[in-house]
Amino acid sequence: MARDTSALTTNAHTEAPGGHGGGFPPFDSTTYVSQVVWLAIAFVLLYALMSRVALPRMEAILTARRTRISDDLAEASRMKTESESAITAYQGARADARTRAQAIAAEIRDQIVAESDNSRKTLEEQLHVRLVEADKTIAATKAAAMSNVRSIAEESAAAIVRRLIGVAPPEQAVAEAVEDVLKR
């Protein structure tokens, strides 16, 4: 009784000791019903575990997330409204400031114009006074020059006549002749 050891070694790789000799267990028709029962039991347990533990936690997370998103959107809307009102207030303040600046500029311009008018009037009055004084000085200088012209003309006429005829004319005749020429 000699055993073939080569047959034992090839069978050792394909069969477990105590052996199932039929092939892949899920395809074994003798164990098919028990596999379906265990599948149903595992499915029911997994379904119960998921519906009682995991799904409520996921629902709570999704609800919290929805709530947080809606709160964030409400906060963003509120901040947008606040920023729009702040922008409106800023633009109003800027317009008021511009109006006040223009009013101040107009007031300062009016003050400067009034001061320059007063300055101009004062200068015109001073110039008028100087002009009147200058006119008086010119009139006095002219009168003095005219009186000097008369005496210079009388002296010059007497000197010319003396030179021409050799005799000095009478002073009264020279004065009347000069007076007659100056009147013309």
Residue frames as a rotation matrix with the C-alpha (Angstrom) as fourth column:
MET 1
0.563 0.827 0.000 0.00
0.827 -0.563 0.000 0.00
0.000 0.000 -1.000 0.00
ALA 2
-0.543 -0.824 -0.162 2.13
0.768 -0.565 0.302 2.43
-0.340 0.039 0.940 -1.12
ARG 3
0.538 0.752 -0.381 0.74
0.583 -0.658 -0.476 5.85
-0.608 0.034 -0.793 -1.33
ASP 4
0.077 -0.439 0.895 1.48
0.892 -0.371 -0.259 8.30
0.445 0.818 0.363 -3.95
THR 5
-0.127 -0.211 -0.969 3.00
0.783 -0.622 0.033 11.34
-0.609 -0.754 0.244 -2.30
SER 6
-0.967 -0.220 0.132 2.76
0.252 -0.726 0.640 13.47
-0.045 0.651 0.757 -5.39
ALA 7
-0.251 0.949 0.193 -1.03
0.495 -0.045 0.868 13.21
0.832 0.313 -0.458 -5.31
LEU 8
0.302 0.323 -0.897 -1.04
0.952 -0.156 0.264 14.36
-0.054 -0.933 -0.355 -1.69
THR 9
-0.565 -0.582 -0.585 1.01
0.553 -0.793 0.255 17.43
-0.612 -0.179 0.770 -2.47
THR 10
-0.895 0.295 0.333 -1.21
0.144 -0.517 0.844 18.53
0.421 0.803 0.421 -5.34
ASN 11
0.073 0.976 -0.204 -4.33
0.629 0.113 0.769 17.94
0.774 -0.184 -0.606 -3.30
ALA 12
-0.128 -0.176 -0.976 -2.89
0.959 -0.272 -0.077 19.88
-0.252 -0.946 0.204 -0.43
HIS 13
-0.942 -0.268 -0.203 -2.94
0.212 -0.941 0.262 23.03
-0.261 0.204 0.943 -2.43
THR 14
-0.703 0.709 0.063 -6.47
-0.214 -0.294 0.931 22.68
0.679 0.641 0.359 -3.68
GLU 15
0.358 0.852 -0.381 -8.22
0.173 0.341 0.924 21.22
0.918 -0.397 -0.025 -0.68
ALA 16
-0.096 -0.308 0.946 -8.21
-0.891 -0.396 -0.220 22.04
0.443 -0.865 -0.236 2.97
PRO 17
-0.920 -0.220 -0.324 -7.71
-0.076 0.911 -0.404 19.14
0.384 -0.348 -0.855 5.36
GLY 18
-0.644 0.763 0.060 -11.10
0.218 0.258 -0.941 17.78
-0.733 -0.593 -0.332 6.32
GLY 19
-0.950 -0.278 0.144 -12.01
0.203 -0.200 0.959 19.09
-0.238 0.940 0.246 2.96
HIS 20
0.171 0.907 -0.385 -14.74
-0.245 -0.339 -0.908 20.90
-0.954 0.250 0.164 1.27
GLY 21
-0.556 -0.564 0.610 -14.39
0.437 0.426 0.792 19.58
-0.707 0.707 0.010 -2.07
GLY 22
0.208 0.846 0.491 -17.04
0.848 0.095 -0.521 21.57
-0.487 0.525 -0.698 -3.83
GLY 23
-0.189 -0.296 0.936 -15.50
0.814 -0.581 -0.020 24.92
0.550 0.758 0.351 -4.93
PHE 24
-0.848 -0.159 0.505 -16.32
-0.010 -0.949 -0.315 28.58
0.530 -0.273 0.803 -4.11
PRO 25
-0.813 0.496 -0.306 -18.73
0.522 0.387 -0.760 28.68
-0.258 -0.777 -0.573 -1.10
PRO 26
-0.491 0.719 -0.493 -21.15
-0.435 -0.692 -0.576 31.43
-0.755 -0.068 0.652 -2.28
PHE 27
-0.293 0.369 -0.882 -21.87
-0.926 0.118 0.358 29.36
0.236 0.922 0.308 -5.33
ASP 28
-0.978 -0.036 -0.207 -22.46
0.018 0.968 -0.252 26.23
0.210 -0.250 -0.945 -3.30
SER 29
-0.296 0.953 0.064 -26.21
-0.357 -0.173 0.918 25.52
0.886 0.249 0.391 -3.48
THR 30
0.052 0.316 -0.947 -26.25
0.702 0.663 0.260 23.71
0.710 -0.679 -0.188 -0.15
THR 31
-0.462 -0.281 -0.841 -25.21
0.840 -0.443 -0.313 26.86
-0.285 -0.851 0.440 1.77
TYR 32
-0.699 0.177 0.693 -27.23
0.375 -0.735 0.565 29.30
0.609 0.655 0.447 -0.33
VAL 33
0.371 0.928 0.021 -30.25
0.418 -0.187 0.889 29.58
0.829 -0.321 -0.457 2.01
SER 34
0.468 -0.235 -0.852 -28.14
0.862 -0.092 0.498 30.19
-0.195 -0.968 0.160 5.13
GLN 35
-0.673 -0.733 0.095 -26.18
0.729 -0.638 0.247 32.85
-0.121 0.236 0.964 3.28
VAL 36
-0.367 0.634 0.681 -29.39
0.281 -0.622 0.731 34.66
0.887 0.459 0.050 2.31
VAL 37
0.647 0.597 -0.475 -30.63
0.605 -0.023 0.796 34.47
0.464 -0.802 -0.376 5.95
TRP 38
0.067 -0.705 -0.706 -27.36
0.892 -0.275 0.359 35.91
-0.447 -0.654 0.610 7.29
LEU 39
-0.769 -0.274 0.577 -27.44
0.560 -0.724 0.402 38.60
0.308 0.633 0.711 4.58
ALA 40
0.138 0.908 0.395 -30.98
0.327 -0.418 0.847 39.59
0.935 0.012 -0.355 5.64
ILE 41
0.659 0.058 -0.750 -29.97
0.752 -0.021 0.659 39.63
0.022 -0.998 -0.057 9.35
ALA 42
-0.387 -0.884 -0.262 -26.85
0.847 -0.453 0.279 41.75
-0.365 -0.114 0.924 8.60
PHE 43
-0.604 0.223 0.765 -28.91
0.455 -0.692 0.561 44.10
0.654 0.687 0.316 6.41
VAL 44
0.519 0.855 -0.006 -31.57
0.433 -0.258 0.864 44.55
0.737 -0.451 -0.504 9.11
LEU 45
0.448 -0.423 -0.787 -28.91
0.836 -0.114 0.537 45.17
-0.317 -0.899 0.303 11.80
LEU 46
-0.661 -0.730 0.177 -27.02
0.738 -0.588 0.331 47.60
-0.137 0.349 0.927 9.57
TYR 47
-0.276 0.664 0.695 -30.26
0.393 -0.581 0.712 49.37
0.877 0.470 -0.100 8.67
ALA 48
0.714 0.552 -0.431 -31.26
0.589 -0.141 0.796 49.62
0.378 -0.822 -0.426 12.34
LEU 49
0.048 -0.800 -0.598 -27.80
0.876 -0.255 0.410 50.90
-0.480 -0.543 0.688 13.29
MET 50
-0.775 -0.350 0.526 -27.80
0.600 -0.671 0.437 53.45
0.200 0.654 0.730 10.47
SER 51
-0.035 0.855 0.518 -31.37
0.365 -0.472 0.803 54.66
0.930 0.218 -0.295 11.09
ARG 52
0.799 0.395 -0.452 -30.94
0.532 -0.115 0.839 54.95
0.280 -0.911 -0.303 14.87
VAL 53
0.366 -0.748 -0.553 -27.35
0.617 -0.250 0.746 56.24
-0.697 -0.614 0.370 15.16
ALA 54
-0.577 -0.784 0.228 -25.69
0.677 -0.302 0.671 57.46
-0.458 0.541 0.705 11.98
LEU 55
-0.311 0.505 0.805 -28.61
0.764 -0.372 0.528 59.02
0.566 0.779 -0.270 10.11
PRO 56
0.776 0.574 -0.263 -29.82
0.619 -0.611 0.493 61.16
0.122 -0.546 -0.829 13.07
ARG 57
0.148 -0.801 -0.580 -26.25
0.507 -0.442 0.740 62.44
-0.849 -0.403 0.341 13.53
MET 58
-0.713 -0.397 0.578 -25.98
0.689 -0.244 0.682 63.22
-0.130 0.885 0.448 9.83
GLU 59
0.183 0.862 0.473 -29.40
0.789 -0.415 0.452 64.93
0.586 0.291 -0.756 9.94
ALA 60
0.722 0.025 -0.691 -28.28
0.568 -0.591 0.572 66.99
-0.395 -0.806 -0.441 12.95
ILE 61
-0.349 -0.921 -0.172 -25.08
0.539 -0.347 0.768 67.96
-0.767 0.175 0.618 11.11
LEU 62
-0.596 0.175 0.783 -27.01
0.747 -0.238 0.621 68.92
0.295 0.955 0.012 7.96
THR 63
0.550 0.835 -0.012 -29.58
0.752 -0.489 0.443 70.87
0.364 -0.252 -0.896 10.00
ALA 64
0.437 -0.480 -0.761 -26.82
0.513 -0.562 0.649 72.70
-0.739 -0.674 0.001 11.87
ARG 65
-0.638 -0.713 0.290 -25.11
0.614 -0.245 0.750 73.43
-0.464 0.657 0.595 8.57
ARG 66
-0.171 0.671 0.721 -28.35
0.807 -0.325 0.494 74.77
0.566 0.666 -0.486 7.02
THR 67
0.759 0.464 -0.456 -28.96
0.651 -0.566 0.506 76.89
-0.024 -0.681 -0.732 10.11
ARG 68
0.048 -0.843 -0.536 -25.42
0.513 -0.440 0.737 78.23
-0.857 -0.310 0.412 10.07
ILE 69
-0.699 -0.276 0.660 -25.62
0.715 -0.233 0.660 79.04
-0.028 0.933 0.360 6.36
SER 70
0.227 0.852 0.473 -28.94
0.745 -0.464 0.479 80.85
0.627 0.244 -0.740 6.77
ASP 71
0.720 -0.034 -0.693 -27.58
0.562 -0.557 0.611 82.74
-0.407 -0.830 -0.382 9.81
ASP 72
-0.360 -0.926 -0.118 -24.47
0.581 -0.321 0.748 83.68
-0.731 0.201 0.653 7.85
LEU 73
-0.498 0.260 0.827 -26.60
0.772 -0.302 0.560 84.88
0.396 0.917 -0.050 4.94
ALA 74
0.645 0.762 -0.058 -28.77
0.682 -0.540 0.493 86.91
0.344 -0.358 -0.868 7.32
GLU 75
0.407 -0.600 -0.688 -25.64
0.518 -0.469 0.716 88.40
-0.752 -0.648 0.120 8.93
ALA 76
-0.642 -0.647 0.412 -24.20
0.686 -0.243 0.686 89.19
-0.344 0.723 0.599 5.49
SER 77
-0.040 0.725 0.688 -27.47
0.787 -0.401 0.468 90.86
0.615 0.560 -0.555 4.50
ARG 78
0.804 0.315 -0.504 -27.49
0.585 -0.573 0.574 92.87
-0.108 -0.756 -0.645 7.73
MET 79
-0.029 -0.907 -0.419 -23.87
0.525 -0.370 0.766 93.93
-0.851 -0.198 0.487 7.20
LYS 80
-0.582 -0.118 0.804 -24.64
0.803 -0.235 0.547 94.87
0.125 0.965 0.232 3.60
THR 81
0.471 0.832 0.292 -27.54
0.705 -0.555 0.443 97.03
0.531 -0.003 -0.848 4.77
GLU 82
0.683 -0.280 -0.675 -25.31
0.486 -0.515 0.706 98.64
-0.545 -0.810 -0.216 7.41
SER 83
-0.420 -0.905 0.065 -22.55
0.631 -0.240 0.738 99.29
-0.653 0.351 0.672 4.89
GLU 84
-0.295 0.392 0.871 -25.04
0.825 -0.355 0.439 100.81
0.481 0.849 -0.219 2.44
SER 85
0.801 0.594 -0.073 -26.40
0.538 -0.662 0.522 103.08
0.262 -0.457 -0.850 5.16
ALA 86
0.327 -0.770 -0.548 -22.84
0.502 -0.350 0.791 103.97
-0.801 -0.533 0.272 6.18
ILE 87
-0.591 -0.516 0.620 -22.01
0.789 -0.209 0.578 104.79
-0.168 0.831 0.531 2.55
THR 88
0.199 0.757 0.623 -25.14
0.741 -0.532 0.410 106.93
0.641 0.380 -0.667 2.30
ALA 89
0.858 0.076 -0.509 -24.25
0.456 -0.569 0.684 108.73
-0.238 -0.819 -0.523 5.55
TYR 90
-0.123 -0.983 -0.135 -20.68
0.639 -0.182 0.747 109.22
-0.759 0.006 0.651 4.31
GLN 91
-0.483 -0.023 0.875 -21.87
0.831 -0.328 0.450 110.66
0.276 0.945 0.178 1.01
GLY 92
0.619 0.759 0.202 -24.28
0.608 -0.626 0.488 112.96
0.497 -0.179 -0.849 2.87
ALA 93
0.642 -0.460 -0.613 -21.53
0.449 -0.422 0.787 114.12
-0.621 -0.781 -0.065 5.23
ARG 94
-0.434 -0.839 0.327 -19.20
0.757 -0.142 0.638 114.66
-0.489 0.525 0.697 2.28
ALA 95
-0.113 0.481 0.870 -21.85
0.785 -0.493 0.374 116.73
0.609 0.725 -0.322 0.47
ASP 96
0.873 0.424 -0.241 -22.47
0.473 -0.618 0.629 118.76
0.118 -0.663 -0.740 3.66
ALA 97
0.236 -0.880 -0.413 -18.75
0.555 -0.227 0.800 119.31
-0.798 -0.418 0.435 4.08
ARG 98
-0.526 -0.394 0.754 -18.44
0.851 -0.245 0.465 120.42
0.001 0.886 0.464 0.46
THR 99
0.369 0.750 0.549 -21.35
0.657 -0.628 0.417 122.84
0.657 0.207 -0.725 0.92
ARG 100
0.859 -0.089 -0.504 -19.82
0.398 -0.503 0.767 124.23
-0.321 -0.860 -0.397 4.13
ALA 101
-0.159 -0.987 0.016 -16.42
0.715 -0.104 0.692 124.55
-0.681 0.122 0.722 2.44
GLN 102
-0.344 0.103 0.933 -17.99
0.830 -0.432 0.353 126.45
0.440 0.896 0.063 -0.46
ALA 103
0.745 0.657 0.115 -19.84
0.500 -0.664 0.557 128.72
0.442 -0.357 -0.823 1.98
ILE 104
0.567 -0.622 -0.541 -16.64
0.468 -0.298 0.832 129.39
-0.678 -0.725 0.122 3.92
ALA 105
-0.444 -0.749 0.492 -14.74
0.830 -0.135 0.542 130.05
-0.339 0.648 0.682 0.69
ALA 106
0.052 0.548 0.835 -17.46
0.735 -0.587 0.340 132.46
0.676 0.596 -0.433 -0.47
GLU 107
0.908 0.286 -0.307 -17.42
0.419 -0.574 0.704 134.23
0.025 -0.768 -0.641 2.90
ILE 108
0.157 -0.937 -0.311 -13.64
0.562 -0.174 0.809 134.57
-0.812 -0.301 0.500 2.85
ARG 109
-0.449 -0.281 0.848 -13.75
0.888 -0.245 0.390 135.76
0.098 0.928 0.359 -0.77
ASP 110
0.508 0.713 0.483 -16.36
0.599 -0.695 0.397 138.39
0.619 0.087 -0.780 0.17
GLN 111
0.797 -0.279 -0.536 -14.20
0.394 -0.434 0.810 139.51
-0.458 -0.857 -0.236 3.11
ILE 112
-0.252 -0.957 0.146 -11.14
0.722 -0.085 0.687 139.77
-0.645 0.278 0.712 0.89
VAL 113
-0.215 0.254 0.943 -13.10
0.846 -0.435 0.309 141.71
0.489 0.864 -0.121 -1.75
ALA 114
0.831 0.555 0.023 -14.45
0.450 -0.697 0.558 144.07
0.326 -0.454 -0.829 0.95
GLU 115
0.506 -0.720 -0.476 -10.98
0.436 -0.263 0.861 144.55
-0.744 -0.643 0.181 2.41
SER 116
-0.468 -0.695 0.546 -9.47
0.826 -0.123 0.551 145.17
-0.316 0.709 0.631 -1.01
ASP 117
0.213 0.614 0.760 -12.27
0.737 -0.611 0.287 147.66
0.641 0.499 -0.583 -1.80
ASN 118
0.937 0.094 -0.337 -11.60
0.320 -0.619 0.717 149.48
-0.141 -0.780 -0.610 1.47
SER 119
0.067 -0.992 -0.104 -7.87
0.583 -0.045 0.811 149.40
-0.809 -0.115 0.576 0.75
ARG 120
-0.370 -0.157 0.916 -8.46
0.916 -0.224 0.332 150.67
0.153 0.962 0.227 -2.77
LYS 121
0.624 0.673 0.396 -10.72
0.570 -0.739 0.359 153.47
0.535 0.002 -0.845 -1.53
THR 122
0.757 -0.422 -0.499 -8.16
0.320 -0.427 0.846 154.49
-0.570 -0.800 -0.188 1.09
LEU 123
-0.295 -0.914 0.279 -5.40
0.711 -0.015 0.703 154.50
-0.638 0.406 0.654 -1.53
GLU 124
-0.080 0.342 0.936 -7.59
0.883 -0.412 0.226 156.48
0.463 0.845 -0.269 -3.94
GLU 125
0.904 0.422 -0.067 -8.30
0.394 -0.761 0.516 159.05
0.166 -0.493 -0.854 -1.22
GLN 126
0.379 -0.847 -0.372 -4.61
0.373 -0.228 0.899 159.30
-0.847 -0.480 0.230 -0.37
LEU 127
-0.458 -0.535 0.710 -3.78
0.851 -0.033 0.524 159.66
-0.257 0.844 0.470 -4.07
HIS 128
0.376 0.665 0.645 -6.50
0.761 -0.619 0.194 162.29
0.529 0.418 -0.739 -4.49
VAL 129
0.894 -0.105 -0.436 -5.07
0.261 -0.669 0.696 164.25
-0.365 -0.736 -0.570 -1.56
ARG 130
-0.086 -0.996 0.003 -1.58
0.486 -0.040 0.873 163.96
-0.870 0.077 0.488 -3.06
LEU 131
-0.252 0.067 0.965 -2.93
0.958 -0.123 0.259 164.99
0.136 0.990 -0.033 -6.46
VAL 132
0.795 0.575 0.193 -4.61
0.523 -0.811 0.262 168.04
0.307 -0.107 -0.946 -4.98
GLU 133
0.630 -0.640 -0.440 -1.37
0.169 -0.440 0.882 168.92
-0.758 -0.630 -0.169 -3.17
ALA 134
-0.338 -0.772 0.538 0.61
0.726 0.150 0.671 168.33
-0.599 0.618 0.509 -6.36
ASP 135
0.187 0.491 0.851 -1.82
0.895 -0.443 0.059 170.57
0.405 0.750 -0.522 -8.30
LYS 136
0.967 0.149 -0.209 -1.39
0.236 -0.836 0.496 173.30
-0.101 -0.528 -0.843 -5.67
THR 137
0.210 -0.967 -0.143 2.39
0.277 -0.082 0.957 172.91
-0.938 -0.241 0.251 -5.82
ILE 138
-0.333 -0.287 0.898 2.32
0.925 0.087 0.370 173.01
-0.184 0.954 0.237 -9.63
ALA 139
0.592 0.622 0.512 0.09
0.693 -0.717 0.070 176.10
0.411 0.313 -0.856 -9.59
ALA 140
0.860 -0.323 -0.395 2.37
0.089 -0.667 0.739 177.81
-0.502 -0.671 -0.545 -7.08
THR 141
-0.140 -0.958 0.251 5.44
0.478 0.157 0.864 176.83
-0.867 0.242 0.436 -9.07
LYS 142
-0.081 0.197 0.977 3.75
0.986 -0.127 0.107 178.03
0.145 0.972 -0.184 -12.27
ALA 143
0.895 0.438 0.089 2.79
0.413 -0.886 0.211 181.33
0.171 -0.152 -0.974 -10.68
ALA 144
0.523 -0.781 -0.341 6.32
0.046 -0.373 0.927 181.75
-0.851 -0.501 -0.159 -9.37
ALA 145
-0.335 -0.655 0.677 7.71
0.731 0.273 0.626 180.80
-0.595 0.704 0.387 -12.77
MET 146
0.306 0.521 0.797 5.35
0.901 -0.429 -0.065 183.21
0.307 0.738 -0.601 -14.50
SER 147
0.969 -0.006 -0.246 6.38
0.100 -0.904 0.416 186.03
-0.225 -0.428 -0.876 -12.26
ASN 148
0.085 -0.996 0.018 9.99
0.133 0.029 0.991 185.13
-0.988 -0.082 0.135 -12.94
VAL 149
-0.129 -0.076 0.989 9.24
0.962 0.231 0.144 184.92
-0.240 0.970 0.043 -16.66
ARG 150
0.820 0.495 0.285 7.87
0.547 -0.826 -0.138 188.43
0.167 0.269 -0.948 -16.61
SER 151
0.756 -0.580 -0.303 10.94
-0.238 -0.675 0.698 189.84
-0.609 -0.456 -0.649 -14.91
ILE 152
-0.182 -0.830 0.527 13.26
0.384 0.433 0.815 187.74
-0.905 0.350 0.240 -17.11
ALA 153
0.182 0.324 0.928 11.35
0.983 -0.037 -0.179 188.87
-0.023 0.945 -0.325 -20.21
GLU 154
0.982 0.181 -0.048 11.56
0.183 -0.982 0.038 192.53
-0.040 -0.047 -0.998 -19.13
GLU 155
0.384 -0.914 -0.131 15.29
-0.223 -0.230 0.947 192.23
-0.896 -0.335 -0.292 -18.44
SER 156
-0.240 -0.467 0.851 15.89
0.675 0.549 0.492 190.36
-0.698 0.693 0.183 -21.70
ALA 157
0.535 0.513 0.671 13.85
0.839 -0.415 -0.352 192.89
0.098 0.752 -0.652 -23.73
ALA 158
0.938 -0.228 -0.261 15.69
-0.132 -0.931 0.341 195.83
-0.321 -0.285 -0.903 -22.12
ALA 159
0.056 -0.982 0.178 19.06
-0.033 0.176 0.984 194.16
-0.998 -0.061 -0.022 -22.79
ILE 160
-0.071 -0.037 0.997 18.15
0.914 0.399 0.079 193.43
-0.400 0.916 0.005 -26.42
VAL 161
0.832 0.427 0.355 16.95
0.534 -0.788 -0.304 197.00
0.150 0.443 -0.884 -27.06
ARG 162
0.719 -0.637 -0.278 20.05
-0.295 -0.643 0.707 198.44
-0.629 -0.426 -0.650 -25.41
ARG 163
-0.175 -0.818 0.548 22.22
0.302 0.485 0.821 196.28
-0.937 0.309 0.162 -27.54
LEU 164
0.098 0.268 0.958 20.39
0.985 0.111 -0.131 197.12
-0.141 0.957 -0.254 -30.71
ILE 165
0.699 0.244 0.672 20.08
0.445 -0.884 -0.142 200.86
0.560 0.398 -0.727 -30.26
GLY 166
-0.329 -0.944 0.015 22.76
0.509 -0.191 -0.839 201.41
0.795 -0.269 0.544 -27.67
VAL 167
-0.644 0.195 0.740 20.41
-0.599 -0.729 -0.330 203.20
0.475 -0.656 0.586 -25.22
ALA 168
-0.914 0.341 -0.219 18.50
0.405 0.739 -0.538 201.53
-0.021 -0.580 -0.814 -22.36
PRO 169
-0.349 0.857 0.378 14.74
0.149 -0.348 0.926 201.92
0.925 0.380 -0.006 -22.74
PRO 170
-0.446 0.243 0.861 12.60
-0.834 -0.461 -0.302 203.15
0.323 -0.854 0.409 -19.85
GLU 171
-0.991 -0.006 0.131 11.48
-0.069 0.873 -0.483 200.40
-0.111 -0.488 -0.866 -17.49
GLN 172
-0.261 0.965 -0.039 7.80
-0.282 -0.115 -0.953 201.41
-0.923 -0.237 0.302 -17.72
ALA 173
0.177 0.294 -0.939 7.79
-0.971 -0.106 -0.216 201.06
-0.163 0.950 0.267 -21.52
VAL 174
-0.698 -0.482 -0.530 9.49
-0.554 0.832 -0.027 197.63
0.454 0.275 -0.848 -21.38
ALA 175
-0.865 0.417 0.280 6.97
-0.006 0.548 -0.836 196.41
-0.502 -0.725 -0.471 -18.71
GLU 176
0.054 0.944 -0.326 4.01
-0.557 -0.243 -0.795 197.55
-0.829 0.225 0.512 -20.83
ALA 177
-0.033 -0.144 -0.989 5.42
-0.976 0.216 0.001 195.94
0.214 0.966 -0.147 -23.98
VAL 178
-0.925 -0.332 -0.185 6.03
-0.279 0.923 -0.265 192.60
0.258 -0.193 -0.947 -22.19
GLU 179
-0.584 0.788 0.195 2.51
-0.106 0.164 -0.981 192.76
-0.805 -0.593 -0.013 -20.62
ASP 180
0.182 0.656 -0.732 1.01
-0.853 -0.265 -0.450 193.37
-0.489 0.706 0.512 -24.07
VAL 181
-0.347 -0.383 -0.856 2.86
-0.792 0.609 0.048 190.36
0.503 0.695 -0.514 -25.56
LEU 182
-0.995 -0.045 0.085 1.96
-0.087 0.793 -0.603 188.05
-0.040 -0.608 -0.793 -22.67
LYS 183
-0.290 0.957 0.008 -1.72
-0.436 -0.124 -0.891 188.93
-0.852 -0.262 0.453 -23.00
ARG 184
0.186 0.327 -0.926 -1.79
-0.981 0.107 -0.160 187.81
0.047 0.939 0.341 -26.64
